[in-house]
Amino acid sequence: MNEIVFQVTQEADGGYTAECLTENIFTEGDTWAELQKNVMDAVAGFFFDREKPRHVRLHLVKDELLAVG
């Protein structure tokens, strides 16, 4: 496996959540740096007994509401 992708969402409180699109892996962090560390820890734990992916992609999804008028 070359790559797994996490969909990352910034929460209203400023933290982040990350959910893997192909495996049952979910984690969160208060900062971007903490999220990166938690994702890597979660991936290492999930793949502890099998070959790990070579890359992890974090895809940030930003939902923004704009007022019209």
C-alpha positions as CSV (number, residue, x, y, z in Angstrom):
1,M,0.0,0.0,0.0
2,N,1.5,3.3,-1.1
3,E,-0.8,5.8,0.5
4,I,-3.8,6.2,2.8
5,V,-5.9,9.4,2.9
6,F,-7.4,11.1,5.9
7,Q,-10.2,13.6,5.5
8,V,-9.5,16.4,8.0
9,T,-12.1,18.7,9.3
10,Q,-11.4,21.9,11.4
11,E,-13.9,22.0,14.2
12,A,-15.7,25.1,15.5
13,D,-13.5,25.1,18.6
14,G,-10.3,25.2,16.5
15,G,-9.3,21.6,16.9
16,Y,-9.1,19.0,14.1
17,T,-10.6,15.6,13.4
18,A,-9.2,13.1,10.9
19,E,-10.9,10.1,9.5
20,C,-9.3,7.6,7.1
21,L,-11.2,7.1,3.9
22,T,-10.2,3.4,3.4
23,E,-9.5,2.0,6.9
24,N,-11.3,2.2,10.3
25,I,-9.0,4.9,11.7
26,F,-10.1,8.1,13.4
27,T,-8.2,10.6,15.6
28,E,-8.2,14.2,16.6
29,G,-5.9,17.0,17.8
30,D,-6.1,20.5,19.3
31,T,-3.5,21.8,16.9
32,W,-2.3,20.8,13.4
33,A,1.0,19.5,14.8
34,E,-0.8,17.5,17.4
35,L,-3.2,16.1,14.7
36,Q,-0.2,15.1,12.6
37,K,1.4,13.2,15.5
38,N,-1.9,11.5,16.5
39,V,-2.5,10.4,12.9
40,M,1.0,8.9,12.7
41,D,0.5,7.1,16.1
42,A,-3.0,5.8,15.0
43,V,-1.6,4.5,11.7
44,A,1.3,2.8,13.4
45,G,-1.1,1.2,15.9
46,F,-3.6,0.1,13.2
47,F,-0.9,-1.5,11.0
48,F,1.2,-2.9,13.9
49,D,1.1,-6.4,12.6
50,R,1.2,-5.8,8.8
51,E,2.9,-3.6,6.2
52,K,2.4,0.1,6.8
53,P,1.5,2.5,4.0
54,R,4.5,4.5,2.6
55,H,2.6,7.8,2.8
56,V,-0.3,9.4,4.7
57,R,-2.2,12.2,3.0
58,L,-4.1,14.7,5.1
59,H,-6.9,16.3,3.0
60,L,-8.3,19.4,4.8
61,V,-11.9,20.0,4.2
62,K,-13.0,23.5,5.1
63,D,-16.7,24.4,5.4
64,E,-17.2,28.2,5.3
65,L,-20.5,30.0,5.4
66,L,-20.7,33.5,3.7
67,A,-23.5,35.9,4.4
68,V,-25.1,37.4,1.3
69,G,-26.7,40.8,1.6
